[in-house]
Amino acid sequence: MFMLPLAPILVLLTGLLSAALLGFGVYFVAGWFTATLTATLLIAGLAMLLFSLFGRYLVLLILGGRVGSDEPKFIHSNETQRIKRPDGTELHVEFYGPPTAQPIIFTHGIATSNTDWYYAKRHLADRFRLIMWDVRGLGKSSRAGDGSYSLEKMAGDLEAVLALADKPAILVGHSMGGMITLTFCKIFPQHLGQKVVGLGLVNTTYINPVNTSTARGFLKVVQKPLLEPLLYLIIGLSPLFWLMSWMSYFNGTAHIGSRFTSFVGKQTRGQLEFMTVCQPLCSPGVLARQMLAMFRHDTTATLEQIKVPTLIVAADNDRGCIPEASEYMHQHIANSELVTLAPSGHVSIFEQNEHFTEAMANFSLKVSQEQRQGQIA
């Protein structure tokens, strides 16, 4: 998961580099067979072709980090449900944990699916009723029936998922998922304190992520003239960019991008591989539309209207959503607590998974107890 606002530029650059690497490799090998190029260039061409297909293994060996004792996997529940939305979109929902326990609804970020919550499933399902869903166009949910991927539309999807909870729930969102959660609060304030008794905002922002990125000065300048036209280009040439995305994955350039934009070096080799392979599994056209939607994100005025207990999780080296954004939300959401995970980058739910799940468990137990005592209304 690349640093959100820079994602289209990085996708283009790694895609072009991957295409050049493969193209020159084929050219050098073909040139040797037609006797127009030397044996030295044949060796160079073969090396380029091998790196195009297997480069990720070398990159993971050099940059991946240690091999973890609990590497993430694509796990799914046998207890699932499909929700059909008015526009024809079908949402995939999975359930984990005791049906009578406190429900927690998790909304994942861009370029991934509910598998993003691997460690939450592993460490929270024994005490809580976890409800995981794939946002429209990603994972096992269908693409948008009306072509809309606005945050407002996805917040409406979240309301439909909330209806599956047997009791008042806690909503947790990571990155784009946090923006969807805040948009839900903006559109459906009547549910706060009634159907929703707590919020978890993880590595996310209350405004256009361009404004809360470490490169915000540069990104503000290029958003309109460069980033937005590039995203529309990705939408129009989605199959081509999808191919380039897979090429970047196989040669390891995508891993390099993930390592230096999403992690700070504490990641394990399996975590880097897992987060990187998620991106080519997603349609570039869908991701581009979701990014354009995030450029219009603004829930600044909503923050002071949130009265339910809120856990805000930041990372000390998050380049996509700087810690100051979390501090701002903490200052403007009355009943909130701020936890900063360190050292960590944008995917602290992986890099600091033990501390994240511990903070989430303590917060959820506290909210559940307050609810039973009638302190949340």
C-alpha positions in Angstrom: 0.0 0.0 0.0 1.8 3.1 -1.3 1.7 6.4 0.5 -1.8 7.5 -0.6 -1.4 10.8 -2.4 1.8 9.6 -4.2 0.4 6.3 -5.3 -0.5 7.3 -8.9 3.0 8.7 -9.5 4.7 5.6 -8.0 2.4 3.2 -10.0 3.3 5.0 -13.2 7.0 5.1 -12.5 7.3 1.5 -11.4 5.2 0.4 -14.3 7.3 2.2 -16.9 10.5 0.9 -15.3 9.1 -2.6 -15.3 8.0 -2.3 -19.0 11.5 -1.0 -19.9 13.2 -3.8 -18.1 11.2 -6.5 -19.8 11.3 -4.8 -23.2 15.1 -4.3 -23.3 15.5 -7.9 -22.0 13.5 -9.3 -24.9 15.2 -7.0 -27.4 18.7 -8.0 -26.3 17.9 -11.8 -26.3 16.1 -11.5 -29.7 19.0 -9.5 -31.1 21.5 -12.2 -30.2 19.4 -14.9 -31.9 19.3 -12.8 -35.1 23.1 -12.2 -34.8 22.8 -8.4 -34.5 23.9 -8.1 -30.9 26.8 -9.5 -28.9 27.0 -12.3 -26.4 27.5 -9.7 -23.7 24.2 -8.1 -24.4 22.6 -11.6 -24.5 23.8 -12.1 -20.9 22.4 -8.7 -20.0 19.1 -9.5 -21.7 18.8 -12.8 -19.8 19.6 -11.1 -16.5 16.8 -8.5 -17.3 14.3 -11.2 -18.1 15.2 -13.2 -15.0 14.9 -10.1 -12.8 11.5 -9.3 -14.5 10.2 -12.6 -13.4 11.9 -13.3 -10.1 13.3 -10.0 -8.9 11.0 -9.8 -6.0 12.9 -12.7 -4.3 16.1 -10.7 -4.3 14.3 -7.5 -3.1 12.6 -9.4 -0.3 16.0 -10.9 0.7 17.7 -7.5 0.8 14.8 -5.2 2.0 12.2 -7.5 3.4 13.5 -7.7 7.0 13.4 -10.7 9.3 11.2 -13.7 8.9 8.4 -13.4 11.4 7.0 -16.1 13.6 3.4 -15.2 12.5 3.4 -14.0 8.9 0.1 -12.8 7.5 -2.0 -15.1 5.3 -5.1 -14.7 3.2 -7.6 -16.2 5.7 -11.3 -16.2 5.3 -14.3 -17.2 7.5 -16.8 -19.9 6.7 -19.5 -17.6 8.1 -20.2 -15.0 5.4 -23.1 -13.0 4.0 -23.7 -11.0 0.8 -25.5 -7.6 0.9 -27.1 -6.3 -2.3 -27.1 -2.5 -2.4 -29.8 -0.5 -4.3 -27.4 0.2 -7.1 -26.7 -3.5 -7.6 -23.4 -3.6 -5.8 -22.9 -6.8 -3.8 -20.8 -6.5 -0.6 -18.9 -9.4 0.9 -19.1 -9.7 4.7 -17.3 -12.1 7.0 -17.9 -12.9 10.7 -15.5 -14.1 13.4 -15.8 -14.7 17.1 -18.7 -15.4 19.5 -22.1 -14.1 18.1 -23.0 -12.7 21.6 -19.8 -10.7 22.1 -19.3 -7.0 21.5 -19.5 -6.4 17.7 -16.6 -4.6 16.0 -16.9 -3.7 12.4 -13.6 -3.3 10.5 -13.3 -1.2 7.3 -10.0 -1.7 5.4 -7.9 0.7 3.4 -7.3 1.2 -0.3 -5.6 -1.5 -2.5 -6.5 -4.3 -0.1 -9.5 -6.2 1.4 -10.7 -7.5 4.8 -7.6 -9.7 4.8 -5.8 -6.5 5.8 -7.1 -7.3 9.3 -5.2 -10.6 9.6 -3.7 -9.8 13.1 -7.1 -8.5 14.4 -8.7 -11.8 13.4 -5.9 -13.8 15.1 -5.9 -11.9 18.3 -9.4 -10.4 18.9 -11.8 -13.1 17.6 -11.7 -15.0 20.9 -13.3 -12.0 22.8 -15.2 -10.0 20.3 -17.7 -10.4 17.4 -15.6 -9.3 14.4 -17.5 -8.2 11.3 -15.1 -7.7 8.4 -16.3 -6.5 5.0 -14.7 -5.7 1.6 -15.5 -2.2 0.3 -17.1 -2.0 -3.2 -14.8 -3.0 -6.0 -12.2 -4.7 -3.8 -11.8 -8.2 -2.4 -14.8 -10.3 -2.9 -17.3 -7.4 -3.2 -18.5 -6.6 -6.7 -17.6 -3.5 -8.5 -20.0 -0.6 -8.1 -23.2 -1.1 -9.9 -23.5 2.6 -10.8 -19.8 3.2 -11.1 -19.7 5.3 -8.0 -16.8 5.0 -5.5 -17.5 8.1 -3.5 -16.8 8.1 0.2 -20.4 8.9 0.7 -21.5 5.9 -1.2 -19.1 3.6 0.7 -20.3 5.2 4.0 -23.8 4.1 2.9 -22.4 0.6 2.4 -21.0 0.7 5.9 -24.5 1.5 7.3 -25.8 -1.6 5.5 -23.1 -3.7 7.2 -23.9 -2.1 10.5 -27.4 -3.4 10.2 -26.0 -7.0 10.5 -24.8 -6.4 14.1 -27.1 -7.8 16.7 -26.2 -5.0 19.2 -24.6 -1.6 19.1 -21.2 -1.8 17.5 -17.7 -0.2 17.4 -16.6 1.0 14.0 -12.9 0.7 13.1 -11.3 2.0 9.9 -7.7 2.0 8.7 -6.5 4.7 6.2 -9.3 5.0 3.6 -11.4 3.0 5.9 -11.1 5.7 8.5 -12.2 8.3 6.0 -15.2 6.1 5.2 -15.9 5.9 9.0 -15.7 9.6 9.4 -17.9 10.2 6.4 -20.4 7.7 8.0 -20.4 10.0 11.1 -21.1 13.0 8.9 -24.0 11.4 7.0 -25.5 9.3 9.8 -25.0 11.2 13.1 -28.2 9.7 14.4 -26.5 6.4 14.8 -23.8 7.7 17.1 -24.6 6.7 20.6 -27.4 4.4 19.4 -26.2 1.8 16.9 -22.6 2.9 17.2 -21.0 3.1 20.6 -17.4 3.6 19.7 -15.0 4.5 16.9 -11.5 3.4 16.0 -9.6 5.7 13.6 -6.3 4.1 12.5 -3.6 5.9 10.4 -6.2 8.1 8.8 -7.2 11.7 8.3 -10.2 14.0 8.5 -9.4 15.9 5.3 -8.0 15.4 1.8 -4.9 13.2 2.4 -2.8 15.5 0.2 -3.0 18.0 3.1 -1.8 15.5 5.7 1.1 13.9 3.9 4.8 14.5 4.5 5.1 15.7 0.9 2.0 18.0 1.2 3.8 21.1 -0.1 4.6 19.4 -3.4 1.4 17.4 -3.6 -0.8 20.5 -3.2 0.9 22.0 -6.2 0.6 18.9 -8.4 -2.8 17.6 -7.4 -4.9 19.4 -10.1 -2.4 19.6 -13.0 -0.7 16.2 -12.5 -2.3 13.7 -10.0 -5.9 14.0 -11.1 -5.2 13.8 -14.9 -3.0 10.8 -14.2 -5.8 9.1 -12.2 -8.2 9.6 -15.1 -5.5 8.1 -17.4 -5.3 5.1 -15.2 -9.1 4.7 -15.3 -9.0 4.9 -19.1 -6.1 2.5 -19.5 -6.9 0.2 -16.5 -6.0 -3.1 -18.2 -2.6 -1.8 -19.2 -1.9 -0.4 -15.8 -3.1 -3.7 -14.3 -0.5 -5.5 -16.4 2.2 -3.0 -15.3 1.2 -3.5 -11.7 1.8 -7.3 -11.9 5.1 -6.7 -13.7 6.2 -4.4 -10.9 5.2 -7.0 -8.4 7.2 -9.8 -10.0 10.3 -7.8 -10.5 10.2 -6.3 -7.0 10.0 -2.6 -7.8 6.5 -2.6 -6.2 8.1 -4.1 -3.0 10.7 -1.3 -3.0 7.9 1.3 -3.2 5.9 -0.4 -0.4 9.0 -0.7 1.8 9.9 2.9 1.7 6.4 4.5 1.7 4.4 2.2 4.1 7.0 0.8 6.5 9.9 2.1 8.6 12.0 -1.1 8.7 10.3 -3.1 11.5 8.2 -5.1 9.0 8.8 -8.8 8.5 9.5 -10.3 5.1 6.0 -11.8 5.0 4.3 -8.5 5.9 6.1 -6.7 3.0 5.2 -9.5 0.6 1.6 -9.6 1.8 1.0 -5.9 1.5 2.7 -5.7 -1.9 0.8 -8.5 -3.5 -2.5 -7.0 -2.4 -2.2 -4.1 -4.9 -2.1 -6.0 -8.2 -5.0 -8.0 -7.0 -7.1 -4.8 -7.3 -8.3 -3.1 -10.4 -6.3 0.1 -11.0 -9.5 1.7 -12.3 -11.3 1.1 -9.0 -8.3 2.4 -7.0 -8.0 5.5 -9.1 -11.7 6.3 -8.6 -11.3 5.8 -4.9 -8.3 8.1 -4.8 -10.2 10.8 -6.6 -13.0 10.4 -4.0 -10.4 10.9 -1.2 -9.3 14.2 -2.8 -12.8 15.5 -1.9 -12.7 14.2 1.7 -13.5 16.8 4.4 -15.0 15.9 7.7 -13.4 18.8 9.7 -16.8 20.1 10.9 -17.9 16.6 11.9 -15.2 16.0 14.5 -16.7 18.1 17.2 -20.1 16.4 16.7 -18.6 13.0 17.6 -19.4 12.3 21.3 -19.0 8.5 21.4 -15.7 7.1 22.8 -13.0 7.2 20.1 -9.6 5.5 19.8 -7.3 7.3 17.5 -4.2 5.3 16.4 -1.3 7.1 14.8 2.2 6.0 13.7 5.3 8.1 14.5 6.7 7.8 10.9 3.4 7.6 8.9 4.3 9.4 5.6 0.7 9.1 4.3 -1.2 10.4 7.3 1.2 12.4 9.5 0.8 12.2 13.3 -0.3 15.8 13.4 -3.5 14.8 11.7 -4.3 12.3 14.5 -3.4 14.9 17.1 -5.8 17.4 15.4 -8.6 14.8 15.5 -7.8 14.1 19.2 -8.1 17.8 20.1 -11.5 18.1 18.3 -13.2 14.8 19.3 -14.2 15.3 22.9 -14.3 11.7 24.2 -11.1 10.5 22.4 -7.8 8.9 23.3 -4.7 9.0 21.2 -2.2 6.1 20.9 0.9 6.6 18.8 2.7 3.4 17.7 6.5 3.5 17.3 8.5 2.8 15.3 5.9 2.4 12.6 4.8 3.6 9.2 1.4 3.7 7.5 0.5 0.1 8.1 1.0 0.0 11.8 -1.7 -2.7 12.0 1.1 -5.0 10.6 4.3 -3.4 11.7 3.1 -2.9 15.3 0.3 -5.5 15.3 0.7 -6.6 18.9 0.5 -3.1 20.3 -2.4 -2.3 17.9 -4.5 -5.3 18.9 -3.8 -4.7 22.6 -4.9 -1.1 22.3 -8.0 -2.1 20.3 -8.9 -4.9 22.8 -8.5 -2.6 25.9 -10.6 0.2 24.2 -13.3 -2.2 23.1 -13.6 -3.8 26.6 -13.8 -0.4 28.1 -16.6 0.7 25.7 -18.5 -2.6 26.2 -18.4 -2.1 30.0 -19.5 1.5 29.7 -22.4 0.4 27.5 -23.5 -2.2 30.0 -23.4 0.4 32.7 -25.5 2.8 30.6 -22.8 5.5 30.3 -23.0 5.7 26.5 -26.1 7.3 25.0 
